[in-house]
Amino acid sequence: MFDSYEPSGQFTCAACGRLITHWQGKDGPNALFVWRQGVAEPVDQPIAPESRMSPEQRSKFRLPPSFDLSGWCEQQHQTDAIGRCHGDVWSETEIILSGIE
């Protein structure tokens, strides 16, 4: 399992210059949550309704202080990044490697 991520701002692929549109990682709770930078708790869990946690249940989850995530452009080049939380809120995204085939 994994979680999906929505970083603030737009990041482009170093290999082709296209927008990185799909981000995911395995350092969070790995419950198919959607995390949005600037928000403490997961914003969604886009799975079958009968398997989805309620917003109240989701609100108890948090990301670790630092976590790895990877993104892909439409050409399927991979970009790796580190997310950092201040307090309980994801507040930074730093690209560490971009344009991997």
C-alpha positions, 0 to 999 in steps of 0.5 A: 500500500501507499499514500498519494501526495499533493505538494504545493506549487508545481514541479517539473521533470529535469529530463523532459520539462513536463509537469510532475503530476502523480506523487506517492510514497510509503513513509506515511500510514500507507492507507491509500490516503491523499495528503495535501501540503499545508494540511495536517490530516489526510484530505481524502481516501479515494477507495471503495466507500465501504472500505473508506475511513470516516473524516473523523477517523482520518483526522487522527493520522499524521505524517512523520517529521520527514518522509520520502515521496516520488513523482512522475511526469507523463513520460514516466520519468521519476522524481524523488523528493523529501517532505518535511513537517513542522509541527504536524503540518507538511510544510516543505517539499525538496527535490533530491533527484529528478528525471530518472528513467 
